[in-house]
Amino acid sequence: MTRIIIIGGGFAGLKLAEVLNNTSYHVLLIDKVNHHQFQPLFYQVATAGLEPSSISFPFRWIFHHSKNVRIRYAEVQQVVSAENKIKTDIGEFNYDHLVLATGATTNFFGNKNLETWSYPMKSTSEAINLRQHVLQNFEEALVASEAKKEALMNFVIVGGGPTGVELSGAFAEMRRHVFPNDYPELDFSKMKIIMVESSPKTLGNMSEKSSSKSRQYLEELGVQVMTNTQVKDYDGSKVLLGDGSSIPSNTVVWTAGIKGNLIEGINKEIVVRGNRLKVDRFSRIEGYANIYAIGDIANMVTDKYPNGHPQVANVALGQAKVLGKNFKNILSNKPLIQYEYHDKGSMATVGKHKAVADLPLVSFQGFFAWFIWMALHLVLLMGMKNKIFVFIDWVIGYFSNDSTLRLIFTPHAKQNQKMVNVHNS
Ligand SMILES: Cc1cc2nc3c(=O)[nH]c(=O)nc-3n(C[C@H](O)[C@H](O)[C@H](O)COP(=O)(O)OP(=O)(O)OC[C@H]3O[C@@H](n4cnc5c(N)ncnc54)[C@H](O)[C@@H]3O)c2cc1C
């Protein structure tokens, strides 16, 4: 039986495993987490709008009737291509074909301080960590001196892409509807939500109309939008900006860059900007006959996309479908097909009734865009139970402007680190 190993069960890896389910291939799906994570809704977990379990789906459940797809919960550490094997933290596995679908992680561009002190949001656990930090922050603010309160009440979100915009909007809505009820002793007119973006625009990859509308929505919600501004450094209590000024803040969320999750052993010469791997139109990694890359980690150059495709779910899903079809075509001696991306548009939501959408022929904003955004995310979300739970949470949230998910389960790592620093200083 030909053995295909897929590393990563995100949008790309999971879709590929689904396409190859119940074929004559032996498929091994390996992921360092035991569930699929629906990244587009991380920000709602971070802002206590959704339960983490509503946007997560266990791999073993998805394939529990499969004859040929097997799961390993492991971190892949190295590819040994000369021996067609991979090394993981639970042992070694041999393959005939290897597919890297490892996605991307936060890029701090080498700034160790930012990496230590700011909050990324590239996994469900990081979203939960952020939620706990935010709640913990206000608990501390209740007993903090006036001098320390300012930093505890200032939220800085770095990056004006979809994640930064969605998160800033969600925090602004919580400041309006949720936090003042939870913490009546605190004065939320003093809470600042500041978005810092180095380019001149928010949602710079979208149309001019959507970009300017997103800024307008954010400002209507009371978010302070600082474009053409760079964050230079952060020490856990003060954000240093490019012009030398600073913002006191205990909460910095870093959404300003991603880089591919590379695995040791792949030739470094085919790694391009953003840690992406050069692949051909069949997703084969340059220089390897039986190793492929799909999704965020892959850099496929086409006439339409000379710098590679955008790192979005649709590309990951599309590349997985085409690669899966090609594996099937190999079995039936049919010719291989090339991947072509058909951009169906992009959307982002800023707040209730406030969203922007660019479709191939039309661009629209406001209630309709917001409604379509929600409907689309419900459709894309895995599992009927998850869809129902998210729908119920959204309906309750819509009418109450509230949720009951503001829970702190455990003290988290960064908070502990900060407390140690405070005690030591
Ligand atoms: C906050 C956020 C919001 C987003 N919103 C949108 C949106 O609205 N629309 C949209 O189209 N796109 C959105 N994206 C982008 C989209 O989620 C990605 O393009 C998509 O997830 C890429 O799929 P992938 O399969 O390549 O990687 P991922 O989905 O990131 O999956 C990679 C998988 O590989 C696993 N992995 C990594 N390294 C290893 C290893 N060494 N060993 C084992 N397993 C490993 C990871 O655990 C993960 O499960 C968003 C991303 C984020 C972070």
The ligand as an SDF file (V2000), in Angstrom:
LIG
                    3D

 53 58  0  0  0  0  0  0  0  0999 V2000
   -6.5920   34.8290   13.5540 C   0  0  0  0  0  0  0  0  0  0  0  0
   -6.6790   34.3820   12.1210 C   0  0  0  0  0  0  0  0  0  0  0  0
   -7.7870   34.7230   11.3640 C   0  0  0  0  0  0  0  0  0  0  0  0
   -7.8780   34.3060   10.0290 C   0  0  0  0  0  0  0  0  0  0  0  0
   -8.9890   34.6490    9.3070 N   0  0  0  0  0  0  0  0  0  0  0  0
   -9.1170   34.1940    8.0450 C   0  0  0  0  0  0  0  0  0  0  0  0
  -10.3070   34.4670    7.3000 C   0  0  0  0  0  0  0  0  0  0  0  0
  -11.2270   35.1190    7.7950 O   0  0  0  0  0  0  0  0  0  0  0  0
  -10.3850   33.9660    6.0290 N   0  0  0  0  0  0  0  0  0  0  0  0
   -9.3590   33.2300    5.4720 C   0  0  0  0  0  0  0  0  0  0  0  0
   -9.4890   32.7850    4.3290 O   0  0  0  0  0  0  0  0  0  0  0  0
   -8.2350   32.9910    6.1380 N   0  0  0  0  0  0  0  0  0  0  0  0
   -8.0870   33.4350    7.4110 C   0  0  0  0  0  0  0  0  0  0  0  0
   -6.9440   33.1650    8.1070 N   0  0  0  0  0  0  0  0  0  0  0  0
   -5.8670   32.4410    7.4290 C   0  0  0  0  0  0  0  0  0  0  0  0
   -6.1820   30.9490    7.3840 C   0  0  0  0  0  0  0  0  0  0  0  0
   -6.5660   30.4920    8.6530 O   0  0  0  0  0  0  0  0  0  0  0  0
   -4.9510   30.2190    6.8910 C   0  0  0  0  0  0  0  0  0  0  0  0
   -4.6770   30.6510    5.5710 O   0  0  0  0  0  0  0  0  0  0  0  0
   -5.1740   28.7120    6.8850 C   0  0  0  0  0  0  0  0  0  0  0  0
   -5.3780   28.2500    8.1940 O   0  0  0  0  0  0  0  0  0  0  0  0
   -3.9880   27.9960    6.2530 C   0  0  0  0  0  0  0  0  0  0  0  0
   -4.2120   26.6220    6.2990 O   0  0  0  0  0  0  0  0  0  0  0  0
   -3.0080   25.6080    6.4430 P   0  0  0  0  0  0  0  0  0  0  0  0
   -3.6260   24.2500    6.4220 O   0  0  0  0  0  0  0  0  0  0  0  0
   -1.9600   25.9350    5.4680 O   0  0  0  0  0  0  0  0  0  0  0  0
   -2.3620   25.8930    7.8650 O   0  0  0  0  0  0  0  0  0  0  0  0
   -3.0310   25.8370    9.3400 P   0  0  0  0  0  0  0  0  0  0  0  0
   -4.5170   25.9250    9.2520 O   0  0  0  0  0  0  0  0  0  0  0  0
   -2.2970   26.8420   10.0990 O   0  0  0  0  0  0  0  0  0  0  0  0
   -2.6600   24.3810    9.8320 O   0  0  0  0  0  0  0  0  0  0  0  0
   -1.3510   23.9740   10.0860 C   0  0  0  0  0  0  0  0  0  0  0  0
   -1.3900   22.7640   11.0080 C   0  0  0  0  0  0  0  0  0  0  0  0
   -0.0920   22.2210   11.0670 O   0  0  0  0  0  0  0  0  0  0  0  0
    0.2040   21.8230   12.3780 C   0  0  0  0  0  0  0  0  0  0  0  0
    1.6640   21.8220   12.5140 N   0  0  0  0  0  0  0  0  0  0  0  0
    2.5180   22.8470   12.3080 C   0  0  0  0  0  0  0  0  0  0  0  0
    3.7860   22.4610   12.4870 N   0  0  0  0  0  0  0  0  0  0  0  0
    3.7490   21.1550   12.8340 C   0  0  0  0  0  0  0  0  0  0  0  0
    4.7350   20.1840   13.1600 C   0  0  0  0  0  0  0  0  0  0  0  0
    6.0310   20.4780   13.1470 N   0  0  0  0  0  0  0  0  0  0  0  0
    4.3350   18.9340   13.4780 N   0  0  0  0  0  0  0  0  0  0  0  0
    3.0230   18.6090   13.4900 C   0  0  0  0  0  0  0  0  0  0  0  0
    2.0340   19.4950   13.1920 N   0  0  0  0  0  0  0  0  0  0  0  0
    2.3950   20.7330   12.8630 C   0  0  0  0  0  0  0  0  0  0  0  0
   -0.4990   22.8690   13.2230 C   0  0  0  0  0  0  0  0  0  0  0  0
   -0.7590   22.3880   14.5240 O   0  0  0  0  0  0  0  0  0  0  0  0
   -1.7880   23.1090   12.4220 C   0  0  0  0  0  0  0  0  0  0  0  0
   -2.8400   22.2460   12.8400 O   0  0  0  0  0  0  0  0  0  0  0  0
   -6.8300   33.5610    9.4460 C   0  0  0  0  0  0  0  0  0  0  0  0
   -5.7160   33.2270   10.2080 C   0  0  0  0  0  0  0  0  0  0  0  0
   -5.6410   33.6250   11.5390 C   0  0  0  0  0  0  0  0  0  0  0  0
   -4.4370   33.2540   12.3620 C   0  0  0  0  0  0  0  0  0  0  0  0
  1  2  1  0
  2  3  1  0
  2 52  2  0
  3  4  2  0
  4  5  1  0
  4 50  1  0
  5  6  2  0
  6  7  1  0
  6 13  1  0
  7  8  2  0
  7  9  1  0
  9 10  1  0
 10 11  2  0
 10 12  1  0
 12 13  2  0
 13 14  1  0
 14 15  1  0
 14 50  1  0
 15 16  1  0
 16 17  1  0
 16 18  1  0
 18 19  1  0
 18 20  1  0
 20 21  1  0
 20 22  1  0
 22 23  1  0
 23 24  1  0
 24 25  2  0
 24 26  1  0
 24 27  1  0
 27 28  1  0
 28 29  2  0
 28 30  1  0
 28 31  1  0
 31 32  1  0
 32 33  1  0
 33 34  1  0
 33 48  1  0
 34 35  1  0
 35 36  1  0
 35 46  1  0
 36 37  1  0
 36 45  1  0
 37 38  2  0
 38 39  1  0
 39 40  1  0
 39 45  2  0
 40 41  1  0
 40 42  2  0
 42 43  1  0
 43 44  2  0
 44 45  1  0
 46 47  1  0
 46 48  1  0
 48 49  1  0
 50 51  2  0
 51 52  1  0
 52 53  1  0
M  END
$$$$
